[in-house]
Amino acid sequence: MSSFIVMDIVKEALKYEDTIHFEIGQPDLPPSVKVKDKIKEAVDNNSFAYTESLGLMSLREKIAKNYQDVYNVKVDPEQILLTPGTSGAFLVAYTLSLKYNQNLGLSDPSYPCYKNFAYLLDLNPVFMDISKKTNYQLTVNHLKKNSLSALQISSPSNPTGNLYDKDNLKDLISYCDENNISFISDELYHGLTYEQDAHTALEFSENVYVINGFSKYYCMPGLRLGWIIVPKDKIRKAEIIAQNLFISAPTLSQHAALEAFDPEYLSYIKNTFKQRRDYLYAQLNELFDVDAKPDGAFYLWANVSKYTDDSFEFAKQILKDIHVATTPGVDFGKNKTKQYLRFAYTRDIEHMSEGISRLKKYLETL
């Protein structure tokens, strides 16, 4: 298992009081005040016991209603399993869909915990190179070159912020259905898309595993609450896995999430991150080669190769010299990742502006 480099950067960044933070994918905005009030209510009601392993039915029903409202997709609440963050959801998905030493298809670059979860479960991650030529999307041509038992995608993605387009997503799912390949869709950043809407994998098949959670769009990272939607024939197996892995998701977090679907507040969240994206993209594009304006999430994937051939050492150096924290591309794979840094726009524009000012002055010296 490889280390999660960004967490080491976070730890080092805390040594400096004036650090500018571009490194961590954690929103600085609070959740809706309705969420806070619901937590207080749950505490007052002594809601400290375990829930059933699938989670509160009232919350699963709200999640199902959200899929109907947003995607026009009908989901049975029984198919929804609440998990301790999306990390718990990935462990459930991989355990349900793969056996010892089977191949899990992943893009390179991609979120580092995918492969680490695979290693934990004695699975074999198979990496497929993606680039700006296909807007950082895997295609059916990638799959035809590999023998896979399951495929994992993320849309919008970490680290590039790209969104899978409808036709490609449909083609990938069709190919997986036809070739007995389990399809796992990480949709954690749904809601944080800026020019076009995201499509859920459930629009194209009932046999997919869809993962989402409350950490990003709903601004509840520390409450550690995610969910997975499983095919109907996997409900009981998913429940048994959950019982053994974590008994149930955090009870207070489940109660709080009952008020997370707050349209007015979520619109504010989306608009705020869009403004931040527009600012940071314009600024970074003058300093580095940014492959594309991100479609969603809150990351920019910047090519820094005109300044360095080792972005990891470069990230450490700028943190030490000017106290600007970024995430080295090597956290996300091996496909030209030494050329890239990931910048997160999870702080306000004033904060980011100071970081840009420091970077401009620093790069002039190089």
C-alpha positions in Angstrom: 0.0 0.0 0.0 1.3 3.4 -0.9 1.3 6.4 1.4 -1.3 9.2 1.0 1.2 12.1 0.4 -1.3 14.9 0.7 -1.8 14.0 4.4 1.9 14.4 4.9 1.8 17.8 3.2 -1.1 18.8 5.5 0.9 17.8 8.5 3.9 19.7 7.4 1.8 22.8 6.5 0.5 23.0 10.0 4.1 24.0 11.1 3.6 27.4 9.6 1.0 29.9 10.9 0.8 31.7 7.5 0.4 28.7 5.2 -1.8 29.2 2.2 -3.8 26.0 1.7 -4.3 24.5 -1.8 -3.6 21.0 -0.7 -6.6 19.5 1.1 -9.9 18.6 -0.6 -12.1 19.7 2.3 -14.6 22.5 2.0 -14.1 25.4 4.4 -17.9 26.3 4.2 -20.1 25.0 7.0 -23.2 22.9 6.3 -26.7 24.3 6.3 -27.8 25.8 9.7 -30.6 23.2 9.5 -28.0 20.5 9.7 -26.5 22.1 12.9 -29.9 22.4 14.5 -30.7 18.8 13.7 -27.5 17.6 15.4 -28.5 19.5 18.5 -31.9 18.0 18.4 -30.5 14.5 18.1 -28.2 15.1 21.0 -31.1 16.4 23.1 -33.1 13.3 22.2 -30.2 11.0 23.3 -29.8 9.6 19.8 -26.6 7.7 20.6 -27.5 4.1 19.9 -26.6 2.1 16.8 -29.0 2.4 13.9 -29.7 -0.7 11.8 -26.8 -1.6 9.6 -28.3 -0.2 6.4 -28.9 3.1 8.2 -31.9 5.2 9.1 -34.8 4.5 6.8 -35.9 8.1 6.9 -32.6 9.2 5.5 -32.5 6.5 2.9 -35.9 7.6 1.8 -34.7 11.2 1.5 -31.7 10.1 -0.6 -34.0 8.0 -2.8 -36.2 11.1 -3.3 -33.2 13.1 -4.3 -32.4 10.7 -7.1 -36.0 11.0 -8.3 -35.9 14.8 -8.1 -32.4 15.4 -9.6 -32.0 12.5 -12.1 -35.6 11.3 -12.6 -34.3 7.9 -11.4 -36.3 5.6 -9.1 -34.3 4.0 -6.4 -35.7 1.7 -3.7 -34.5 2.9 -0.3 -33.7 -0.7 0.5 -30.9 -0.5 -2.0 -29.2 2.3 -0.1 -26.6 1.5 2.5 -25.3 4.3 4.7 -21.5 4.1 5.4 -18.8 5.8 7.5 -17.7 8.2 4.8 -17.4 7.0 1.2 -14.4 5.0 2.3 -16.8 2.5 3.9 -18.8 2.5 0.7 -15.8 1.6 -1.5 -14.9 -1.3 0.8 -18.5 -2.6 0.5 -18.5 -2.2 -3.3 -15.2 -4.0 -3.8 -16.1 -6.8 -1.4 -19.4 -7.3 -3.2 -18.1 -7.2 -6.8 -14.6 -8.7 -6.6 -12.9 -11.9 -5.4 -9.3 -12.5 -4.4 -6.8 -11.3 -7.0 -9.4 -10.2 -9.5 -8.7 -7.1 -11.6 -10.1 -3.7 -10.7 -9.8 -1.2 -13.5 -8.8 2.3 -12.5 -7.7 5.4 -14.4 -4.2 6.9 -14.0 -4.4 9.5 -12.5 -7.1 8.8 -10.0 -7.9 9.1 -6.3 -5.1 7.2 -4.4 -7.4 5.4 -1.9 -9.0 3.4 -4.6 -5.8 1.3 -5.2 -5.1 1.2 -1.5 -8.5 -0.3 -0.7 -7.8 -2.8 -3.5 -4.5 -3.8 -1.9 -6.2 -4.2 1.5 -8.6 -6.7 0.0 -6.0 -8.6 -2.0 -7.3 -7.3 -5.3 -5.3 -6.3 -8.3 -5.6 -2.7 -9.5 -5.1 -2.3 -13.2 -4.2 1.2 -14.3 -5.2 2.8 -17.6 -3.6 6.0 -18.7 -5.9 9.0 -19.4 -5.0 12.4 -20.6 -6.5 15.7 -21.9 -7.0 14.1 -25.3 -10.1 12.3 -24.0 -10.8 15.0 -21.3 -9.4 12.6 -18.7 -12.1 10.0 -19.3 -11.7 6.3 -19.7 -13.3 4.9 -22.9 -14.4 1.5 -24.1 -11.1 1.2 -26.0 -9.3 1.3 -22.7 -11.4 -1.6 -21.4 -10.9 -3.7 -24.5 -7.2 -3.8 -23.9 -7.6 -5.2 -20.4 -9.1 -8.2 -18.6 -11.3 -6.7 -15.8 -13.7 -8.0 -13.2 -14.8 -4.5 -12.1 -14.3 -0.9 -13.3 -14.2 2.1 -11.0 -14.7 5.6 -12.4 -15.2 9.0 -10.7 -17.2 11.9 -12.2 -16.5 14.7 -11.5 -13.1 13.4 -10.8 -10.3 13.9 -8.3 -7.7 15.2 -9.3 -8.7 16.7 -12.7 -12.2 17.9 -12.1 -13.4 16.4 -15.4 -16.9 15.2 -16.0 -17.9 12.0 -17.9 -20.1 12.9 -20.8 -23.5 11.1 -21.1 -22.7 9.1 -24.2 -19.3 7.9 -23.0 -20.8 6.9 -19.6 -23.6 5.0 -21.3 -21.1 3.2 -23.6 -18.9 2.2 -20.7 -21.8 0.8 -18.7 -23.2 -1.1 -21.7 -19.8 -2.6 -22.3 -19.5 -3.7 -18.7 -23.0 -5.2 -18.7 -22.2 -7.1 -21.8 -18.9 -8.4 -20.5 -19.8 -9.3 -16.9 -17.7 -6.4 -15.5 -19.1 -4.8 -12.3 -19.4 -1.0 -12.8 -18.6 1.2 -9.7 -19.3 5.0 -10.0 -17.9 7.4 -7.5 -20.3 10.4 -7.7 -19.1 12.2 -4.6 -18.8 15.6 -6.3 -22.2 15.5 -7.9 -23.9 18.9 -7.3 -20.5 20.7 -7.7 -20.7 21.0 -11.5 -20.7 24.4 -13.1 -21.6 24.4 -16.8 -23.4 21.1 -17.2 -25.2 18.6 -15.0 -23.7 15.3 -14.0 -25.3 12.0 -15.0 -25.6 9.2 -12.5 -24.8 5.7 -13.7 -28.2 4.6 -12.5 -29.7 6.4 -15.5 -28.3 3.6 -17.7 -28.4 0.4 -15.7 -29.8 -1.1 -12.5 -26.7 -3.3 -12.1 -24.3 -0.6 -11.1 -22.8 0.4 -7.8 -23.2 4.1 -7.1 -21.3 5.9 -4.3 -21.9 9.3 -2.9 -21.7 11.1 0.4 -22.1 14.3 2.5 -18.4 15.4 2.7 -18.1 17.7 -0.3 -21.3 19.2 -1.7 -23.0 19.1 1.6 -19.9 20.4 3.5 -20.0 17.7 6.2 -16.5 16.1 5.9 -16.0 15.5 9.6 -19.3 13.8 10.1 -18.0 10.8 8.1 -21.2 9.8 6.3 -21.5 8.3 2.8 -23.8 6.0 1.0 -23.8 3.2 -1.6 -26.6 2.1 -3.9 -26.3 -1.6 -4.7 -28.2 -3.8 -7.2 -31.3 -5.3 -5.6 -29.8 -8.8 -5.6 -26.9 -7.6 -3.5 -28.9 -5.9 -0.7 -28.6 -8.7 1.9 -24.9 -9.3 1.2 -24.2 -5.6 1.5 -26.0 -5.6 4.9 -24.0 -8.5 6.1 -20.7 -6.9 5.0 -21.7 -3.6 6.8 -22.6 -5.5 10.0 -19.1 -7.0 10.1 -17.1 -4.0 8.9 -18.6 -1.1 10.9 -22.0 -2.2 12.4 -23.6 1.0 11.3 -22.7 4.6 10.1 -22.5 7.3 12.8 -25.9 7.9 14.3 -25.6 11.6 15.0 -24.4 12.1 11.5 -27.3 10.3 10.0 -29.8 12.5 11.9 -27.9 15.6 10.8 -28.0 14.5 7.2 -31.8 14.5 7.3 -31.6 18.3 6.8 -28.7 18.3 4.3 -30.9 18.5 1.2 -31.4 22.2 1.5 -31.8 23.6 -2.1 -31.3 27.3 -1.3 -28.2 26.7 0.7 -26.8 24.2 -1.7 -27.2 26.7 -4.5 -25.1 29.1 -2.5 -22.4 26.4 -2.0 -22.3 25.7 -5.8 -22.1 29.3 -6.8 -19.3 30.0 -4.2 -17.2 27.2 -5.6 -17.8 28.3 -9.2 -16.6 31.8 -8.4 -13.5 30.3 -6.8 -12.9 28.0 -9.7 -13.1 30.9 -12.2 -10.7 33.0 -10.2 -8.1 30.3 -9.6 -8.3 28.9 -13.2 -7.6 32.4 -14.6 -4.7 33.0 -12.2 -3.0 29.6 -12.5 -3.4 29.5 -16.3 -0.9 32.5 -16.4 1.6 30.6 -14.3 1.3 27.0 -15.4 -0.3 24.9 -18.2 -3.7 23.9 -17.0 -5.1 21.2 -19.3 -8.7 22.3 -19.0 -11.1 24.4 -17.0 -12.5 21.8 -14.6 -16.2 20.8 -15.1 -16.8 20.1 -11.4 -15.4 19.2 -8.0 -12.9 21.7 -6.6 -9.6 20.9 -8.1 -7.2 22.2 -10.8 -4.7 19.9 -12.4 -1.7 22.1 -13.3 1.3 21.1 -15.4 4.4 22.6 -13.7 7.0 20.9 -16.0 8.4 24.2 -17.2 9.8 24.7 -13.7 10.6 21.2 -12.5 10.8 17.5 -13.5 9.8 16.4 -10.0 6.5 18.0 -8.8 6.9 16.2 -5.4 10.2 17.9 -4.6 8.7 21.1 -6.1 5.7 20.9 -3.7 8.0 20.4 -0.7 10.2 23.3 -1.8 7.4 25.9 -2.2 5.9 24.8 1.1 9.2 25.3 2.8 10.2 28.5 1.0 6.9 30.5 0.7 4.5 28.4 2.8 2.2 27.5 -0.1 0.8 24.0 0.3 -0.2 22.0 -2.8 -0.6 18.3 -3.6 2.0 16.6 -5.7 0.7 14.8 -8.7 2.5 11.5 -7.8 -0.2 11.0 -5.1 -2.6 10.1 -8.0 -0.6 7.6 -10.0 2.4 7.3 -12.4 1.1 8.6 -15.7 3.2 11.8 -16.1 2.2 12.7 -12.6 5.6 14.1 -11.8 4.7 17.0 -14.1 1.6 18.0 -12.2 0.4 19.7 -9.0 -3.2 19.6 -7.8 -4.6 22.8 -6.5 -7.8 22.7 -4.4 -10.0 25.8 -4.4 -11.5 25.1 -1.0 -10.6 28.4 0.6 -11.9 31.9 -0.1 -10.6 34.1 -2.9 -8.8 36.4 -0.5 -6.8 33.4 0.9 -6.0 32.1 -2.6 -5.0 35.5 -3.8 -2.2 35.7 -1.2 -1.0 32.3 -2.4 -1.0 33.4 -6.0 0.9 36.5 -5.1 3.6 34.4 -3.4 3.8 32.0 -6.3 4.2 34.7 -8.9 7.1 36.3 -7.0 8.7 32.9 -6.3 8.5 31.6 -9.9 10.1 34.8 -11.1 13.2 33.8 -9.2 13.4 30.5 -11.1 
